[in-house]
Amino acid sequence: MKTLQGVYSAARGHWVGDGFPVRSLFSYDRMGAQHISPFLLLDHAGPFEFSAGGRPRGVGQHPHRGFETVTLVYQGELEHRDSTGSGGHIGPGDVQWMTAGAGIVHEEFHSRAFTEQGGVLEMVQLWVNLPARDKSAPPAYQTLLASAIPEVSLPDGAGRLRVVAGDYQAHQGPAKTFTPINVWDLQLRPGGVARLPVPEGHTTLLAVLSGTVLVNGSELVRESGLVCFSREGDELQLELITTPRCCC
């Protein structure tokens, strides 16, 4: 069993552009890059209700290089454009995996349809560092639709797990990655106990987006909490005490 190394609360919320009210659940400058490598940052935007309007909200052109951004939408719809000519829309359950590599300029806005009708936006964005040998890789963009992401029922009806990257049991996630990582999106059933096999020696982080989760039978972690586990051990146990969703 992996042991808990620390439980952290999200930083104070702030706006990214005029479209994303976010709280940083972790960041390399707050926690130290060596403790969370290869991960750099995780922002949780919303849930926030936007009124209908005529001008898409979001964040305009800005550069990235040397890492990847992984955007998972729970509610709402986003539109992306970048300097490679790539772009597209992602909605609930979809994932955008962007490799900045040698350098990319991009922008993210609410989609035109979401802007005109308004509604609730909720999403997370994870930053993953690239290995030194790959930091000059050509920029690239992967759209991972919800229909392409395997969803697995957990034993004993504990909930479900979506495999965005890496693998869970015999199920392989669709994302192509430079570093061997697992990105899992979990929704747990209240009272259900999930025992998850996790790789020995890997950095393991658990972000609780809503509800309260009992971790390893001993530590209650509330909404917007982050757990950092030891690299030793190959299993962790989660039990949802209140309303669902967590992502790891």
C-alpha positions in Angstrom: 0.0 0.0 0.0 1.3 3.4 -0.9 1.5 5.7 2.2 0.4 9.3 2.3 3.2 11.8 2.1 1.0 14.9 2.3 -2.5 16.3 1.9 -2.8 19.8 0.5 -5.6 22.4 0.0 -6.1 24.3 -3.2 -4.6 27.7 -3.6 -6.9 30.8 -3.6 -8.9 31.0 -6.8 -8.1 33.4 -9.6 -9.2 34.1 -13.2 -7.3 32.9 -16.3 -8.4 35.4 -19.0 -12.1 36.1 -18.6 -13.3 32.6 -19.2 -11.7 30.3 -16.6 -12.2 30.8 -12.8 -9.6 28.4 -11.5 -8.1 27.0 -8.3 -4.6 25.4 -8.5 -4.7 22.1 -6.7 -0.9 21.8 -7.1 1.9 23.5 -8.9 5.7 22.9 -9.2 6.5 26.3 -7.6 4.3 25.6 -4.6 5.3 22.0 -3.9 8.7 21.6 -5.5 9.2 20.0 -8.9 11.1 17.0 -7.5 8.1 15.8 -5.4 5.6 15.8 -8.3 7.7 15.1 -11.4 6.8 14.7 -14.2 3.7 16.7 -13.3 3.9 20.5 -13.1 0.4 21.9 -12.3 -3.3 21.0 -12.0 -6.0 23.7 -12.3 -9.7 23.1 -11.6 -12.0 25.6 -13.3 -15.5 25.9 -12.0 -18.1 24.7 -11.8 -19.2 28.3 -12.7 -22.3 29.4 -14.5 -21.9 31.8 -17.3 -24.8 33.9 -18.7 -25.5 33.8 -22.4 -23.6 36.4 -24.4 -22.3 37.4 -27.8 -18.6 37.4 -27.3 -16.7 34.2 -26.4 -14.9 34.3 -23.1 -11.5 32.7 -22.6 -7.8 33.4 -22.9 -6.1 34.8 -26.0 -2.9 33.9 -27.7 -0.1 32.9 -25.4 3.0 30.7 -25.8 4.1 27.4 -24.2 7.2 25.3 -24.6 8.8 22.2 -23.1 5.7 20.5 -21.6 2.2 19.2 -22.4 -1.2 20.5 -21.4 -4.1 18.1 -20.8 -7.6 19.6 -20.7 -10.5 17.5 -19.5 -14.0 19.0 -19.8 -16.8 18.0 -17.4 -19.4 20.6 -18.3 -19.5 23.2 -21.1 -17.6 23.3 -24.4 -14.3 24.8 -25.4 -12.7 25.8 -28.7 -8.9 25.7 -29.3 -6.7 27.1 -32.0 -2.9 27.1 -32.2 0.1 28.1 -34.3 0.4 24.7 -36.0 -3.0 25.2 -37.6 -4.7 22.6 -35.3 -7.8 23.3 -33.4 -11.2 21.9 -32.5 -14.0 21.7 -30.0 -14.2 19.6 -26.9 -17.2 19.0 -24.7 -18.2 16.9 -21.7 -16.0 13.9 -21.3 -13.6 14.9 -24.1 -9.9 15.6 -23.6 -7.5 17.9 -25.4 -3.8 16.8 -25.2 -1.4 19.4 -26.5 2.3 19.0 -26.8 4.0 22.3 -26.7 7.5 20.8 -27.3 9.8 23.2 -29.2 7.1 26.0 -28.8 3.5 26.7 -29.6 1.2 29.7 -29.5 -2.4 28.9 -28.7 -5.7 30.3 -27.5 -8.7 28.8 -25.7 -12.2 30.2 -25.6 -15.7 29.0 -24.8 -17.3 27.6 -28.0 -19.7 29.8 -30.0 -22.7 27.6 -29.1 -21.8 27.6 -25.3 -21.3 31.4 -25.4 -24.7 32.0 -27.0 -26.7 29.7 -24.7 -24.7 30.1 -21.5 -24.4 27.4 -18.9 -22.1 25.7 -16.4 -18.4 25.3 -17.2 -16.2 22.8 -15.3 -12.9 21.4 -16.4 -9.4 20.5 -15.2 -6.1 21.2 -16.9 -3.0 19.2 -16.1 0.6 20.2 -17.1 3.0 17.3 -17.8 6.7 18.0 -18.1 8.6 16.6 -21.1 11.8 14.7 -20.7 14.9 16.7 -21.5 15.5 14.7 -24.7 11.9 15.6 -26.0 11.7 19.3 -25.1 12.4 20.2 -28.7 9.8 17.8 -30.1 7.5 19.2 -32.8 4.3 20.7 -31.3 1.3 18.5 -31.7 -2.4 18.2 -30.7 -4.5 15.2 -29.8 -8.3 15.4 -29.5 -9.5 12.5 -27.4 -13.3 12.2 -27.7 -15.2 10.7 -24.8 -16.3 7.8 -27.0 -12.7 6.8 -27.5 -11.8 6.8 -23.8 -12.3 3.3 -22.2 -14.6 3.3 -19.2 -14.2 0.5 -16.7 -16.6 -0.6 -14.0 -14.7 -1.0 -10.7 -15.1 -4.2 -8.7 -18.1 -4.5 -6.2 -19.9 -1.6 -7.8 -17.4 0.9 -6.3 -17.8 3.2 -9.3 -16.2 3.7 -12.7 -12.8 4.7 -14.0 -11.9 6.2 -17.4 -8.4 5.5 -18.8 -7.2 8.7 -20.5 -3.6 7.7 -20.6 -1.6 4.7 -19.7 -3.5 1.6 -18.7 -5.8 0.1 -16.1 -6.0 -3.7 -16.0 -6.2 -4.7 -19.7 -7.6 -1.3 -20.8 -5.3 1.1 -22.7 -5.9 4.9 -22.8 -5.9 6.6 -26.2 -3.3 9.4 -25.4 0.1 9.1 -26.8 2.7 10.2 -24.2 6.4 10.8 -24.0 6.6 9.6 -20.4 5.0 6.4 -19.1 2.1 7.8 -17.1 -1.4 6.9 -16.1 -4.1 9.5 -16.1 -7.4 8.2 -14.7 -10.7 9.9 -14.2 -12.7 8.3 -11.4 -16.3 8.6 -10.4 -16.9 6.7 -7.1 -20.2 5.5 -5.7 -20.9 6.7 -2.1 -19.9 3.9 0.3 -18.1 1.9 -2.4 -14.4 1.0 -1.7 -12.0 1.0 -4.7 -8.6 -0.7 -4.5 -6.5 0.6 -7.3 -3.2 -1.0 -8.5 -0.6 1.7 -9.1 3.0 1.3 -10.3 5.7 0.9 -7.8 8.2 3.8 -8.0 5.9 6.2 -9.8 4.8 9.6 -8.5 1.2 9.2 -7.5 -1.2 12.1 -6.9 -4.9 12.1 -6.2 -7.0 15.2 -6.8 -10.5 15.3 -5.2 -12.7 17.6 -7.2 -16.0 17.1 -5.3 -17.1 15.3 -2.2 -15.0 13.7 0.6 -12.9 10.7 0.0 -11.5 8.3 2.7 -8.0 7.4 1.6 -6.3 4.1 2.7 -9.0 3.8 5.4 -7.4 6.6 7.5 -7.3 10.0 5.9 -10.4 12.1 5.0 -9.7 14.3 2.0 -12.2 17.0 1.1 -13.2 18.8 -2.0 -10.3 20.6 -3.7 -7.8 18.5 -1.8 -4.7 16.9 -3.2 -2.9 13.8 -1.9 0.7 13.1 -2.6 1.7 9.4 -2.1 5.0 7.7 -1.5 6.6 6.2 -4.5 6.9 2.9 -2.6 4.0 0.5 -2.7 1.7 -0.7 -5.5 -1.9 -0.1 -4.3 -4.1 2.6 -2.8 -7.7 2.4 -1.4 -10.4 5.0 -1.9 -13.9 5.3 -0.3 -16.3 8.0 -1.2 -18.0 9.4 1.9 -20.1 12.1 0.2 -21.1 13.2 -3.3 -18.9 12.0 -6.2 -16.1 12.8 -8.3 -12.4 12.5 -8.1 -9.7 12.4 -10.6 -6.2 10.9 -10.4 
